[in-house]
């Protein structure tokens, strides 16, 4: 397991069966579409011309758009985009610095925690990976096969085989038949 996990043919097939895309949500950059806000605003203006009482809605829409745009352009979002770029070109030290800044601004930023965990996993800092992934929302963790398998691998590497076995059994129930998971469970018995 470990570094060989990504090269494992059965693991790659299992990811495809589970419906995992090639790029998970936490590595996708924000695709805030300013054009959509502008088009909606123009449509609202045209509707206001047709029905003047809709002019009341226009200031509300403008305030909402400004708030939405500012949130998109926030420091944390800019740092996250830079961190994702750094991660993609494997500048892990720079990425970790950016992620730490993000977590100072937004301590509950799930994407920053996950990317940090991925870097720690590559650096074989398994205890820290376990700590970071334990702070992730169960809903997110339960829907990401790659993170669950890496977490189970970390449990094995730090000697928490029962935790790993429980995670693999849960995966086996949720995903169904998988030689990779069966083999992992058999190794732990």
Z-matrix of the N, CA and C atoms (Angstrom, degrees):
N
C 1 1.453
C 2 1.526 1 109.23
N 3 1.317 2 119.83 1 -146.27
C 4 1.449 3 122.14 2 178.04
C 5 1.512 4 111.20 3 64.97
N 6 1.342 5 116.08 4 -126.71
C 7 1.461 6 121.79 5 -177.74
C 8 1.532 7 111.58 6 -62.43
N 9 1.335 8 117.05 7 -28.48
C 10 1.458 9 121.04 8 -179.25
C 11 1.524 10 112.42 9 -76.01
N 12 1.327 11 116.84 10 -9.95
C 13 1.461 12 121.57 11 -175.65
C 14 1.521 13 111.34 12 -57.47
N 15 1.317 14 117.37 13 -46.48
C 16 1.453 15 120.95 14 -177.45
C 17 1.531 16 111.66 15 -67.87
N 18 1.317 17 117.93 16 -24.80
C 19 1.463 18 121.64 17 -178.83
C 20 1.523 19 112.42 18 -89.34
N 21 1.321 20 117.62 19 -7.65
C 22 1.451 21 122.46 20 -177.06
C 23 1.532 22 110.12 21 -71.41
N 24 1.330 23 116.62 22 120.78
C 25 1.466 24 122.26 23 -177.16
C 26 1.524 25 111.44 24 -60.72
N 27 1.342 26 117.09 25 -43.46
C 28 1.466 27 120.43 26 -178.97
C 29 1.525 28 110.73 27 -65.33
N 30 1.354 29 116.96 28 -36.95
C 31 1.459 30 120.59 29 178.65
C 32 1.531 31 109.96 30 -64.21
N 33 1.333 32 117.07 31 -42.97
C 34 1.458 33 120.47 32 179.11
C 35 1.527 34 110.91 33 -63.21
N 36 1.345 35 116.48 34 -41.19
C 37 1.464 36 120.32 35 178.44
C 38 1.522 37 110.54 36 -65.49
N 39 1.328 38 116.75 37 -39.25
C 40 1.458 39 121.16 38 179.44
C 41 1.526 40 110.50 39 -63.98
N 42 1.326 41 117.42 40 -39.27
C 43 1.459 42 121.15 41 177.20
C 44 1.519 43 110.25 42 -61.64
N 45 1.343 44 116.85 43 -40.24
C 46 1.455 45 119.85 44 -179.94
C 47 1.522 46 111.16 45 -68.12
N 48 1.330 47 116.99 46 -40.09
C 49 1.468 48 121.08 47 179.07
C 50 1.521 49 109.94 48 -64.24
N 51 1.317 50 116.72 49 -39.03
C 52 1.454 51 120.96 50 -178.64
C 53 1.517 52 112.05 51 -74.51
N 54 1.322 53 117.58 52 -3.85
C 55 1.459 54 120.59 53 176.20
C 56 1.514 55 113.57 54 83.07
N 57 1.325 56 117.13 55 22.15
C 58 1.454 57 119.23 56 -179.72
C 59 1.523 58 109.40 57 -76.99
N 60 1.319 59 115.50 58 132.53
C 61 1.458 60 119.08 59 176.51
C 62 1.524 61 108.56 60 -80.00
N 63 1.303 62 115.21 61 170.90
C 64 1.453 63 119.05 62 -179.08
C 65 1.522 64 111.30 63 -70.18
N 66 1.313 65 118.48 64 -22.25
C 67 1.459 66 121.90 65 -179.40
C 68 1.528 67 108.96 66 -129.72
N 69 1.331 68 117.26 67 110.36
C 70 1.466 69 119.85 68 -178.81
C 71 1.532 70 111.84 69 -70.30
N 72 1.319 71 116.60 70 162.98
C 73 1.465 72 122.06 71 -174.68
C 74 1.516 73 112.66 72 -57.16
N 75 1.326 74 117.53 73 -33.42
C 76 1.465 75 119.20 74 -175.49
C 77 1.522 76 112.84 75 -76.22
N 78 1.319 77 118.15 76 -8.17
C 79 1.462 78 120.89 77 174.98
C 80 1.526 79 112.27 78 -108.34
N 81 1.326 80 116.00 79 4.26
C 82 1.458 81 120.00 80 177.54
C 83 1.522 82 108.54 81 -90.94
N 84 1.309 83 115.22 82 137.90
C 85 1.458 84 120.59 83 179.01
C 86 1.526 85 108.74 84 -79.62
N 87 1.313 86 115.30 85 152.59
C 88 1.465 87 119.96 86 178.60
C 89 1.514 88 109.05 87 -61.65
N 90 1.292 89 114.74 88 130.14
C 91 1.458 90 119.65 89 -179.46
C 92 1.525 91 109.14 90 -113.21
N 93 1.303 92 113.02 91 57.69
C 94 1.456 93 117.89 92 178.65
C 95 1.518 94 107.99 93 -68.59
N 96 1.289 95 117.06 94 124.55
C 97 1.451 96 120.31 95 -175.49
C 98 1.521 97 109.37 96 -102.02
N 99 1.322 98 115.20 97 99.62
C 100 1.455 99 121.01 98 179.96
C 101 1.525 100 110.08 99 -65.50
N 102 1.332 101 116.01 100 -32.69
C 103 1.470 102 119.25 101 178.50
C 104 1.527 103 111.12 102 -58.32
N 105 1.324 104 116.15 103 -38.25
C 106 1.471 105 119.00 104 -179.60
C 107 1.527 106 110.48 105 -63.58
N 108 1.336 107 116.81 106 -40.30
C 109 1.467 108 119.52 107 177.55
C 110 1.526 109 110.86 108 -63.19
N 111 1.322 110 116.01 109 -40.71
C 112 1.462 111 119.98 110 179.81
C 113 1.528 112 110.81 111 -66.47
N 114 1.314 113 117.11 112 -45.09
C 115 1.468 114 121.13 113 179.15
C 116 1.531 115 110.35 114 -61.19
N 117 1.333 116 116.50 115 -43.16
C 118 1.472 117 118.68 116 178.24
C 119 1.523 118 110.54 117 -62.53
N 120 1.326 119 116.55 118 -39.75
C 121 1.466 120 120.42 119 177.95
C 122 1.516 121 111.72 120 -62.74
N 123 1.335 122 116.29 121 -43.59
C 124 1.468 123 119.93 122 177.97
C 125 1.525 124 111.59 123 -63.54
N 126 1.308 125 116.34 124 -41.12
C 127 1.471 126 119.58 125 177.61
C 128 1.529 127 110.48 126 -62.38
N 129 1.325 128 115.84 127 -40.04
C 130 1.460 129 120.03 128 179.11
C 131 1.526 130 110.49 129 -65.13
N 132 1.327 131 117.76 130 -39.05
C 133 1.463 132 121.04 131 177.53
C 134 1.528 133 110.20 132 -62.58
N 135 1.332 134 116.52 133 -45.10
C 136 1.473 135 120.34 134 178.76
C 137 1.526 136 110.04 135 -61.52
N 138 1.328 137 116.49 136 -41.55
C 139 1.473 138 119.15 137 178.36
C 140 1.525 139 110.89 138 -66.27
N 141 1.332 140 117.06 139 -32.87
C 142 1.472 141 120.59 140 178.42
C 143 1.530 142 110.64 141 -67.53
N 144 1.316 143 116.42 142 -34.33
C 145 1.467 144 120.03 143 177.86
C 146 1.525 145 109.70 144 -65.72
N 147 1.331 146 115.72 145 -40.59
C 148 1.462 147 120.60 146 -179.66
C 149 1.531 148 110.47 147 -72.20
N 150 1.313 149 117.05 148 -44.72
C 151 1.470 150 122.03 149 179.52
C 152 1.526 151 108.98 150 -126.19
N 153 1.335 152 116.42 151 96.39
C 154 1.472 153 121.03 152 -173.33
C 155 1.540 154 115.35 153 -57.98
N 156 1.314 155 118.91 154 -27.01
C 157 1.466 156 118.44 155 -178.55
C 158 1.540 157 111.82 156 -66.87
N 159 1.326 158 118.18 157 -14.11
C 160 1.460 159 121.31 158 175.45
C 161 1.530 160 112.49 159 -72.43
N 162 1.343 161 116.65 160 -9.44
C 163 1.469 162 119.92 161 176.76
C 164 1.525 163 111.19 162 -58.73
N 165 1.316 164 116.31 163 -23.53
C 166 1.462 165 121.06 164 178.13
C 167 1.534 166 110.20 165 -63.86
N 168 1.319 167 116.53 166 -33.94
C 169 1.461 168 122.01 167 -177.47
C 170 1.527 169 111.71 168 -75.54
N 171 1.323 170 117.34 169 -26.49
C 172 1.460 171 121.71 170 -174.02
C 173 1.533 172 113.15 171 -57.94
N 174 1.331 173 120.38 172 -48.14
C 175 1.481 174 118.76 173 178.98
C 176 1.543 175 112.60 174 -61.93
N 177 1.313 176 116.33 175 -35.88
C 178 1.470 177 119.90 176 178.47
C 179 1.523 178 109.43 177 -63.49
N 180 1.320 179 116.18 178 -44.19
C 181 1.464 180 119.95 179 179.47
C 182 1.530 181 110.75 180 -63.89
N 183 1.309 182 117.27 181 -41.77
C 184 1.462 183 120.37 182 179.92
C 185 1.533 184 111.56 183 -62.24
N 186 1.324 185 116.50 184 -44.75
C 187 1.469 186 120.28 185 178.42
C 188 1.524 187 109.89 186 -62.86
N 189 1.322 188 117.22 187 -45.23
C 190 1.463 189 120.94 188 178.80
C 191 1.533 190 110.95 189 -59.53
N 192 1.330 191 116.81 190 -43.70
C 193 1.466 192 121.25 191 -179.73
C 194 1.521 193 111.64 192 -63.15
N 195 1.321 194 117.07 193 -42.18
C 196 1.464 195 121.14 194 -179.97
C 197 1.522 196 110.46 195 -64.74
N 198 1.312 197 117.40 196 -44.44
C 199 1.462 198 121.17 197 178.29
C 200 1.525 199 110.22 198 -62.42
N 201 1.318 200 116.48 199 -44.62
C 202 1.464 201 121.89 200 179.95
C 203 1.532 202 110.67 201 -62.16
N 204 1.327 203 117.12 202 -42.86
C 205 1.453 204 121.70 203 179.83
C 206 1.530 205 111.02 204 -66.19
N 207 1.330 206 117.10 205 -42.17
C 208 1.474 207 120.29 206 179.01
C 209 1.519 208 111.49 207 -63.79
N 210 1.329 209 116.30 208 -38.13
C 211 1.459 210 119.69 209 178.53
C 212 1.521 211 109.91 210 -63.71
N 213 1.305 212 116.31 211 -41.89
C 214 1.463 213 121.14 212 179.32
C 215 1.531 214 110.94 213 -63.33
N 216 1.300 215 116.73 214 -37.49
C 217 1.458 216 121.43 215 -178.07
C 218 1.530 217 112.18 216 -92.14
N 219 1.313 218 117.78 217 16.08
C 220 1.461 219 120.87 218 -179.11
C 221 1.522 220 110.93 219 -65.50
N 222 1.314 221 115.41 220 159.60
C 223 1.465 222 120.60 221 -179.51
C 224 1.525 223 111.20 222 -60.12
N 225 1.324 224 116.57 223 -41.03
C 226 1.468 225 120.11 224 -179.04
C 227 1.524 226 111.17 225 -62.47
N 228 1.323 227 118.06 226 -41.42
C 229 1.464 228 120.62 227 179.51
C 230 1.527 229 111.76 228 -67.81
N 231 1.334 230 116.52 229 -38.57
C 232 1.473 231 119.19 230 176.89
C 233 1.521 232 110.42 231 -64.98
N 234 1.350 233 116.25 232 -43.67
C 235 1.458 234 120.07 233 178.26
C 236 1.530 235 111.23 234 -62.75
N 237 1.332 236 116.32 235 -39.70
C 238 1.460 237 120.26 236 179.71
C 239 1.530 238 110.80 237 -63.62
N 240 1.315 239 116.35 238 -41.86
C 241 1.464 240 119.05 239 177.94
C 242 1.533 241 110.27 240 -63.31
N 243 1.331 242 117.14 241 -41.24
C 244 1.471 243 120.65 242 176.89
C 245 1.523 244 110.86 243 -64.31
N 246 1.335 245 116.66 244 -39.76
C 247 1.469 246 120.98 245 179.94
C 248 1.525 247 110.53 246 -64.80
N 249 1.320 248 117.26 247 -41.33
C 250 1.467 249 120.56 248 178.21
C 251 1.527 250 109.79 249 -63.40
N 252 1.337 251 116.65 250 -42.55
C 253 1.470 252 120.05 251 177.00
C 254 1.524 253 110.76 252 -60.44
N 255 1.334 254 116.99 253 -43.94
C 256 1.467 255 121.27 254 178.77
C 257 1.520 256 111.09 255 -63.34
N 258 1.320 257 116.47 256 -40.61
C 259 1.468 258 120.84 257 179.64
C 260 1.531 259 110.57 258 -63.57
N 261 1.312 260 116.12 259 -42.69
C 262 1.462 261 120.43 260 -177.43
C 263 1.526 262 112.83 261 -64.87
N 264 1.333 263 117.03 262 -29.47
C 265 1.472 264 119.76 263 178.21
C 266 1.528 265 111.14 264 -100.12
N 267 1.324 266 115.39 265 13.30
C 268 1.466 267 123.97 266 174.42
C 269 1.527 268 113.85 267 61.34
N 270 1.327 269 116.57 268 35.75
C 271 1.464 270 121.90 269 171.80
C 272 1.535 271 106.55 270 -95.68
N 273 1.327 272 114.69 271 73.59
C 274 1.457 273 120.89 272 -169.94
C 275 1.525 274 113.80 273 -66.43
N 276 1.332 275 118.34 274 -37.88
C 277 1.464 276 119.58 275 -179.41
C 278 1.519 277 111.11 276 -64.86
N 279 1.319 278 115.94 277 -43.17
C 280 1.461 279 120.69 278 177.14
C 281 1.531 280 110.02 279 -63.99
N 282 1.304 281 116.18 280 -40.78
C 283 1.464 282 121.62 281 179.92
C 284 1.527 283 110.94 282 -62.28
N 285 1.329 284 116.26 283 -45.44
C 286 1.476 285 120.33 284 -179.95
C 287 1.531 286 110.72 285 -60.82
N 288 1.333 287 117.27 286 -40.42
C 289 1.474 288 120.29 287 177.70
C 290 1.526 289 110.43 288 -59.63
N 291 1.331 290 116.05 289 -45.35
C 292 1.462 291 120.36 290 -179.62
C 293 1.524 292 111.03 291 -66.01
N 294 1.319 293 116.73 292 -40.53
C 295 1.464 294 120.56 293 179.71
C 296 1.525 295 111.54 294 -65.68
N 297 1.323 296 116.86 295 -38.12
C 298 1.474 297 119.99 296 177.23
C 299 1.525 298 110.95 297 -63.59
N 300 1.347 299 116.61 298 -38.86
C 301 1.468 300 119.97 299 176.89
C 302 1.531 301 110.42 300 -63.86
N 303 1.325 302 115.48 301 -41.28
C 304 1.471 303 119.82 302 179.10
C 305 1.523 304 109.92 303 -61.60
N 306 1.329 305 116.55 304 -45.27
C 307 1.468 306 120.51 305 -177.78
C 308 1.528 307 111.88 306 -68.76
N 309 1.341 308 118.26 307 -22.53
C 310 1.466 309 120.37 308 172.51
C 311 1.526 310 110.22 309 -71.01
N 312 1.342 311 115.74 310 -39.42
C 313 1.465 312 120.96 311 -179.71
C 314 1.525 313 111.08 312 -75.85
N 315 1.335 314 115.56 313 -47.66
C 316 1.468 315 122.44 314 -177.79
C 317 1.528 316 108.76 315 -128.57
N 318 1.340 317 117.71 316 88.41
C 319 1.471 318 120.11 317 -176.05
C 320 1.529 319 114.50 318 -61.43
N 321 1.316 320 118.31 319 -19.06
C 322 1.465 321 120.88 320 -178.14
C 323 1.526 322 112.67 321 -101.41
N 324 1.319 323 118.08 322 17.90
C 325 1.458 324 121.12 323 -178.76
C 326 1.525 325 109.54 324 -71.28
N 327 1.325 326 116.02 325 107.69
C 328 1.469 327 122.44 326 -175.29
C 329 1.532 328 112.10 327 -64.56
N 330 1.323 329 116.33 328 -42.00
C 331 1.459 330 119.39 329 -178.51
C 332 1.530 331 110.86 330 -61.32
N 333 1.321 332 117.03 331 -42.96
C 334 1.468 333 120.70 332 -179.42
C 335 1.525 334 110.88 333 -63.57
N 336 1.328 335 116.98 334 -40.15
C 337 1.464 336 120.31 335 178.97
C 338 1.525 337 111.29 336 -65.20
N 339 1.321 338 116.21 337 -42.41
C 340 1.469 339 120.11 338 -177.62
C 341 1.526 340 110.75 339 -67.33
N 342 1.317 341 117.11 340 -45.56
C 343 1.465 342 119.69 341 -179.67
C 344 1.529 343 109.67 342 -63.97
N 345 1.332 344 117.19 343 -39.06
C 346 1.472 345 120.28 344 175.69
C 347 1.522 346 110.53 345 -59.69
N 348 1.323 347 115.97 346 -43.27
C 349 1.463 348 120.13 347 179.51
C 350 1.527 349 111.25 348 -63.00
N 351 1.324 350 117.59 349 -39.62
C 352 1.462 351 120.98 350 179.04
C 353 1.527 352 111.37 351 -63.21
N 354 1.315 353 115.84 352 -40.54
C 355 1.470 354 119.78 353 178.67
C 356 1.524 355 110.05 354 -67.41
N 357 1.329 356 116.54 355 -43.68
C 358 1.469 357 120.46 356 178.74
C 359 1.531 358 110.13 357 -62.35
N 360 1.311 359 117.24 358 -35.61
C 361 1.462 360 121.07 359 177.86
C 362 1.529 361 110.25 360 -63.42
N 363 1.336 362 115.89 361 -45.40
C 364 1.466 363 119.48 362 178.36
C 365 1.523 364 111.74 363 -63.59
N 366 1.329 365 116.80 364 -30.44
C 367 1.471 366 121.14 365 178.87
C 368 1.529 367 111.97 366 -87.36
N 369 1.329 368 116.42 367 3.69
C 370 1.461 369 123.97 368 177.98
C 371 1.538 370 113.10 369 62.58
N 372 1.329 371 115.62 370 35.28
C 373 1.465 372 122.29 371 175.74
C 374 1.529 373 107.63 372 -99.87
N 375 1.323 374 114.96 373 72.86
C 376 1.465 375 121.66 374 -167.19
C 377 1.530 376 113.85 375 -68.28
N 378 1.321 377 118.43 376 -36.17
C 379 1.477 378 120.46 377 178.17
C 380 1.526 379 110.22 378 -60.97
N 381 1.327 380 116.48 379 -42.10
C 382 1.463 381 120.33 380 -179.90
C 383 1.527 382 111.34 381 -67.55
N 384 1.324 383 116.26 382 -35.47
C 385 1.470 384 119.80 383 176.94
C 386 1.525 385 109.62 384 -61.54
N 387 1.335 386 115.20 385 -45.35
C 388 1.472 387 120.00 386 179.73
C 389 1.523 388 109.95 387 -60.16
N 390 1.334 389 116.93 388 -43.97
C 391 1.462 390 120.46 389 179.70
C 392 1.531 391 111.41 390 -62.69
N 393 1.326 392 116.42 391 -45.61
C 394 1.465 393 119.67 392 -179.05
C 395 1.524 394 112.04 393 -65.15
N 396 1.327 395 116.46 394 -45.24
C 397 1.464 396 119.00 395 -177.38
C 398 1.532 397 112.23 396 -71.75
N 399 1.323 398 117.33 397 -22.85
C 400 1.468 399 119.06 398 176.43
C 401 1.530 400 111.14 399 -71.65
N 402 1.333 401 116.89 400 -17.10
C 403 1.468 402 121.23 401 178.54
C 404 1.526 403 112.43 402 -90.19
N 405 1.324 404 116.26 403 -5.78
C 406 1.463 405 121.33 404 -179.42
C 407 1.526 406 109.20 405 -79.71
N 408 1.303 407 115.77 406 145.20
C 409 1.463 408 121.39 407 176.91
C 410 1.529 409 110.06 408 -55.96
N 411 1.341 410 117.52 409 130.74
C 412 1.475 411 119.53 410 178.98
C 413 1.529 412 112.65 411 -56.22
N 414 1.310 413 116.88 412 -32.26
C 415 1.466 414 120.68 413 179.43
C 416 1.532 415 110.23 414 -61.63
N 417 1.317 416 116.68 415 -42.36
C 418 1.464 417 120.85 416 179.35
C 419 1.519 418 110.14 417 -70.47
N 420 1.317 419 116.26 418 -46.92
C 421 1.469 420 120.85 419 -177.39
C 422 1.527 421 111.22 420 -63.32
N 423 1.320 422 117.16 421 -40.60
C 424 1.463 423 120.90 422 -179.01
C 425 1.526 424 112.69 423 -66.76
N 426 1.324 425 116.99 424 -21.71
C 427 1.462 426 120.86 425 -178.17
C 428 1.530 427 113.19 426 -99.35
N 429 1.323 428 116.89 427 7.91
C 430 1.459 429 119.35 428 -179.06
C 431 1.524 430 110.12 429 -125.30
N 432 1.300 431 115.41 430 101.26
C 433 1.462 432 122.28 431 -177.57
C 434 1.522 433 111.99 432 -60.36
N 435 1.305 434 117.06 433 -42.73
C 436 1.466 435 121.36 434 -178.64
C 437 1.532 436 110.92 435 -59.22
N 438 1.322 437 117.08 436 -47.06
C 439 1.468 438 120.50 437 179.75
C 440 1.525 439 111.55 438 -64.31
N 441 1.325 440 117.06 439 -39.79
C 442 1.466 441 120.25 440 -179.21
C 443 1.528 442 111.22 441 -65.15
N 444 1.318 443 116.61 442 -41.99
C 445 1.471 444 119.48 443 -179.50
C 446 1.527 445 110.17 444 -69.58
N 447 1.324 446 116.89 445 -39.00
C 448 1.467 447 118.74 446 176.78
C 449 1.524 448 110.71 447 -65.79
N 450 1.324 449 117.54 448 -37.44
C 451 1.463 450 120.51 449 177.11
C 452 1.529 451 110.29 450 -63.99
N 453 1.312 452 117.20 451 -43.88
C 454 1.462 453 120.62 452 177.99
C 455 1.522 454 110.55 453 -61.82
N 456 1.323 455 116.84 454 -40.59
C 457 1.464 456 120.80 455 177.75
C 458 1.528 457 110.54 456 -62.65
N 459 1.321 458 117.13 457 -39.68
C 460 1.475 459 120.82 458 177.72
C 461 1.522 460 110.60 459 -63.53
N 462 1.333 461 116.31 460 -42.41
C 463 1.472 462 119.43 461 177.69
C 464 1.531 463 110.32 462 -57.87
N 465 1.316 464 117.04 463 -43.56
C 466 1.463 465 120.69 464 179.81
C 467 1.526 466 109.99 465 -62.42
N 468 1.309 467 116.68 466 -44.64
C 469 1.469 468 121.02 467 -175.42
C 470 1.529 469 113.15 468 -68.34
N 471 1.341 470 117.69 469 -23.37
C 472 1.471 471 119.41 470 176.98
C 473 1.529 472 111.48 471 -101.27
N 474 1.326 473 116.70 472 6.42
C 475 1.462 474 120.46 473 174.71
C 476 1.512 475 115.59 474 86.75
N 477 1.322 476 117.65 475 16.21
C 478 1.465 477 121.44 476 178.33
C 479 1.530 478 108.54 477 -101.26
N 480 1.323 479 114.61 478 64.70
C 481 1.463 480 120.81 479 -174.34
C 482 1.519 481 113.41 480 -63.38
N 483 1.333 482 117.66 481 -34.12
C 484 1.467 483 120.09 482 179.61
C 485 1.531 484 111.37 483 -64.17
N 486 1.330 485 115.95 484 -39.64
C 487 1.476 486 119.62 485 177.34
C 488 1.523 487 109.98 486 -63.86
N 489 1.344 488 115.84 487 -43.03
C 490 1.470 489 120.39 488 179.17
C 491 1.523 490 110.47 489 -63.12
N 492 1.324 491 116.60 490 -44.59
C 493 1.461 492 120.71 491 -179.06
C 494 1.527 493 110.21 492 -61.95
N 495 1.325 494 116.82 493 -43.36
C 496 1.465 495 120.43 494 178.27
C 497 1.523 496 112.12 495 -61.11
N 498 1.328 497 116.18 496 -40.28
C 499 1.460 498 120.25 497 178.80
C 500 1.527 499 111.27 498 -67.52
N 501 1.330 500 116.92 499 -42.36
C 502 1.470 501 119.81 500 177.76
C 503 1.531 502 111.43 501 -65.29
N 504 1.332 503 117.53 502 -38.43
C 505 1.473 504 119.86 503 178.18
C 506 1.524 505 110.47 504 -65.10
N 507 1.316 506 116.44 505 -39.30
C 508 1.463 507 120.61 506 177.24
C 509 1.534 508 109.96 507 -62.62
N 510 1.330 509 116.05 508 -43.07
C 511 1.463 510 120.07 509 177.33
C 512 1.522 511 110.73 510 -62.13
N 513 1.326 512 116.06 511 -41.43
C 514 1.457 513 120.59 512 -179.33
C 515 1.529 514 110.75 513 -61.27
N 516 1.331 515 116.98 514 -40.94
C 517 1.475 516 120.78 515 178.28
C 518 1.526 517 111.22 516 -67.27
N 519 1.331 518 116.67 517 -39.78
C 520 1.464 519 120.59 518 -175.32
C 521 1.520 520 113.51 519 -78.35
N 522 1.313 521 117.08 520 -37.19
C 523 1.459 522 120.80 521 -174.34
C 524 1.517 523 112.12 522 -95.85
N 525 1.284 524 115.97 523 -32.91
C 526 1.461 525 118.73 524 -178.26
C 527 1.515 526 110.68 525 104.86
N 528 1.295 527 115.27 526 -150.59
C 529 1.457 528 120.32 527 -174.96
C 530 1.522 529 110.89 528 -72.65
N 531 1.307 530 114.61 529 127.97
C 532 1.456 531 121.54 530 176.31
C 533 1.517 532 107.84 531 -150.92
N 534 1.322 533 115.77 532 122.47
C 535 1.459 534 119.74 533 178.62
C 536 1.529 535 110.99 534 -62.38
N 537 1.316 536 116.16 535 -36.93
C 538 1.461 537 120.93 536 -179.91
C 539 1.533 538 111.06 537 -59.68
N 540 1.330 539 116.01 538 -47.75
C 541 1.467 540 120.26 539 -178.39
C 542 1.523 541 110.66 540 -71.19
N 543 1.334 542 117.68 541 -41.53
C 544 1.462 543 120.30 542 177.37
C 545 1.518 544 110.74 543 -58.42
N 546 1.322 545 116.66 544 -44.32
C 547 1.453 546 121.42 545 179.68
C 548 1.531 547 111.02 546 -62.51
N 549 1.326 548 115.94 547 -41.65
C 550 1.465 549 120.39 548 179.52
C 551 1.536 550 110.69 549 -63.48
N 552 1.329 551 116.43 550 -42.16
C 553 1.480 552 120.11 551 179.10
C 554 1.521 553 110.07 552 -65.61
N 555 1.321 554 116.74 553 -42.69
C 556 1.476 555 120.50 554 179.46
C 557 1.524 556 111.29 555 -62.18
N 558 1.303 557 118.96 556 -37.27
C 559 1.469 558 121.80 557 178.16
C 560 1.527 559 111.31 558 -65.02
N 561 1.327 560 115.99 559 -29.45
C 562 1.467 561 119.54 560 -176.69
C 563 1.523 562 112.47 561 -84.67
N 564 1.325 563 118.00 562 -11.48
C 565 1.465 564 120.77 563 -177.76
C 566 1.501 565 111.43 564 -86.75
